Amino acid sequence: MGVINQNQQDAEKLAAAIAAVKYVKNGDIVGLGTGTTATFAIKELGRLVGEGLSIKAVASSIRTEELARSLGIEVLELGEISSVDISIDGADEFTEALDLIKGGGGALFREKIMASLSKKAIIVTDASKKVKKLGAFTLPIEVIPFAYQYVFDQISQLNGKGKKRKTNNQDYITDNGNFIIDADFGLIDDPKALSDALNRIDGLLAHGLFINLTSRVIMSDQSEIIIFE
């Protein structure tokens, strides 16, 4: 049953990705997200580029940049771009108010910069990511290593239970050379208030609450495409 569910989920992600890519126009600078859903969109864009679509892209992670280049998509440096015409990315959770939790793939800082630069930020997702309240998925927080303990303690003062992310029994290191704390705040009644509180913590580089950064969520639910905006 798990395999069948995964196949269904992948089919939904692909359908949502294809629907999002239809918003990309010739000559656009396109922000490319990170994660399984974004990968479907990048592959679709690569196919269209092969058929003559002319775009340039910026990538939210090294992994995404490598994939885009392998598909013939020209990639620019994110730090040299003053605006992005359209970005396409996934989310770990979203609400109908277009509040998101992102960063499960570890690229949250670059994803947040990319979303902030985007004239149109589109999120593509399957139906499993839609929630009434954010918070069942732990909140990723990227932190500068020498500020780790301070940030960890500040998270605790906000009633969050933090845990340093590990991979293969080693500290997970982001593309920017930082740690990630996965923080459990329970279901979040006021995402903006928590976002504002986290933004005030020195040494916290970025957190995975994306508030007022999304133009549209395209969700595939079995055979149906649903758009939230």
Backbone hydrogen bonds, N-H to C=O, Kabsch-Sander energy under -0.5 kcal/mol:
donor,donor_aa,acceptor,acceptor_aa,energy
5,N,1,M,-2.6
6,Q,2,G,-2.3
7,N,3,V,-2.6
8,Q,4,I,-2.3
9,Q,5,N,-2.5
10,D,6,Q,-2.6
11,A,7,N,-2.1
12,E,8,Q,-2.1
13,K,9,Q,-2.4
14,L,10,D,-2.5
15,A,11,A,-2.1
16,A,12,E,-2.3
17,A,13,K,-2.4
18,I,14,L,-2.5
19,A,15,A,-1.9
20,A,16,A,-2.0
21,V,17,A,-2.4
22,K,18,I,-0.9
23,Y,20,A,-2.0
24,V,21,V,-1.7
27,G,54,S,-4.0
28,D,25,K,-2.0
30,V,28,D,-0.6
30,V,56,K,-2.9
31,G,86,I,-2.6
32,L,30,V,-0.5
32,L,58,V,-3.0
33,G,31,G,-0.5
33,G,88,I,-2.1
39,T,35,G,-2.1
40,F,36,T,-1.3
41,A,37,T,-1.3
42,I,38,A,-2.5
43,K,39,T,-2.4
44,E,40,F,-1.9
45,L,41,A,-2.5
46,G,42,I,-2.5
47,R,43,K,-1.9
48,L,44,E,-2.0
49,V,45,L,-2.7
50,G,46,G,-2.0
51,E,47,R,-0.7
51,E,48,L,-0.5
52,G,49,V,-1.6
53,L,48,L,-2.5
55,I,53,L,-0.7
56,K,28,D,-2.1
57,A,74,E,-2.4
58,V,30,V,-2.2
59,A,76,L,-0.5
60,S,32,L,-1.9
65,E,61,S,-2.3
66,E,62,I,-2.5
67,L,63,R,-2.0
68,A,64,T,-2.8
69,R,65,E,-2.5
70,S,66,E,-1.9
71,L,67,L,-1.0
71,L,68,A,-0.9
72,G,69,R,-1.7
73,I,68,A,-2.4
74,E,55,I,-0.5
76,L,57,A,-3.7
80,E,77,E,-1.5
81,I,78,L,-1.5
84,V,117,L,-2.3
85,D,29,I,-1.1
86,I,29,I,-1.5
87,S,120,K,-2.4
88,I,31,G,-2.6
89,D,122,I,-2.1
92,D,101,I,-2.5
93,E,101,I,-1.6
94,F,129,K,-2.2
95,T,99,D,-1.8
98,L,95,T,-2.2
100,L,210,F,-1.8
101,I,93,E,-1.9
102,K,208,G,-2.2
106,G,103,G,-1.7
111,E,107,A,-2.5
112,K,108,L,-2.3
113,I,109,F,-2.2
114,M,110,R,-2.6
115,A,111,E,-2.5
116,S,112,K,-2.3
117,L,113,I,-1.7
118,S,114,M,-0.8
118,S,115,A,-0.7
119,K,84,V,-3.1
122,I,87,S,-3.0
122,I,120,K,-0.6
123,I,216,R,-2.7
124,V,89,D,-2.9
125,T,218,I,-2.1
127,A,220,S,-1.1
129,K,126,D,-1.6
130,K,127,A,-1.3
131,V,94,F,-2.7
139,L,183,A,-3.2
141,I,181,I,-1.9
142,E,206,A,-2.9
143,V,179,F,-2.4
144,I,203,G,-2.1
147,A,144,I,-1.9
148,Y,145,P,-1.7
151,V,147,A,-2.7
152,F,148,Y,-3.0
153,D,149,Q,-2.4
154,Q,150,Y,-2.2
155,I,151,V,-2.5
156,S,152,F,-1.8
157,Q,153,D,-1.7
158,L,154,Q,-0.9
158,L,155,I,-0.7
159,N,156,S,-1.8
160,G,155,I,-2.3
161,K,184,D,-2.1
162,G,160,G,-0.8
163,K,182,D,-1.0
165,R,180,I,-3.2
167,T,170,Q,-3.0
170,Q,167,T,-1.5
172,Y,165,R,-2.5
174,T,178,N,-2.5
177,G,174,T,-2.1
179,F,143,V,-2.1
181,I,141,I,-3.0
182,D,163,K,-2.9
182,D,180,I,-0.5
183,A,139,L,-2.8
183,A,181,I,-0.7
184,D,161,K,-2.0
185,F,183,A,-0.7
188,I,134,L,-3.2
189,D,187,L,-0.7
194,L,190,D,-2.0
195,S,191,P,-2.7
196,D,192,K,-2.7
197,A,193,A,-2.1
198,L,194,L,-2.5
199,N,195,S,-2.2
200,R,196,D,-0.8
200,R,197,A,-0.7
201,I,198,L,-1.7
202,D,200,R,-0.7
204,L,201,I,-1.5
205,L,142,E,-1.7
205,L,203,G,-0.8
206,A,142,E,-1.5
208,G,140,P,-2.1
210,F,100,L,-1.9
210,F,208,G,-0.7
211,I,209,L,-0.7
215,S,121,A,-2.3
216,R,121,A,-1.7
217,V,228,F,-2.9
218,I,123,I,-3.5
219,M,217,V,-0.7
219,M,226,I,-3.2
220,S,125,T,-2.1
221,D,219,M,-0.6
221,D,224,E,-3.3
222,Q,220,S,-0.5
224,E,221,D,-1.9
226,I,219,M,-3.5
226,I,224,E,-0.5
228,F,217,V,-2.8
